[in-house]
Amino acid sequence: MLTTTQKNMIQDDFEKFIKHLGAERRGLDFQLFGEYAGSILNFYVGSSLLSLAEKPEAALQLSKLFNAGMKNIISATDLQEIAEAISQDTTLNYSVIQPVFG
């Protein structure tokens, strides 16, 4: 189970990413979200900020944040499938997540 600190970290970093996209006048589409979500979660796991066992729950939280920004148009079943795909992704693209740490 994710701690409050972990949940806040996930949300705060996602908000930083969204603000960066806004500053660049770029939108967040499903593909970019997937790249961000997979990369940031793999960064967290690699940095011991999340355990591998916590990754699926963190993927679901990120998916819910994305869905909220999309006015909750994604069904609960689809959110679970998206989170599962993200949690299985092993990609770590630093160029995608760099704005969070800049």
Secondary structure, DSSP 8 states (H G I E B T S, - for coil): ---HHHHHHHHHHHHHHHHHHHHTT----HHHHHHHHHHHHHHHHHTTSS-GGGHHHHHHHHHHHHHHHTTS-S-HHHHHHHHHHHHH-----HHHHHHHH-
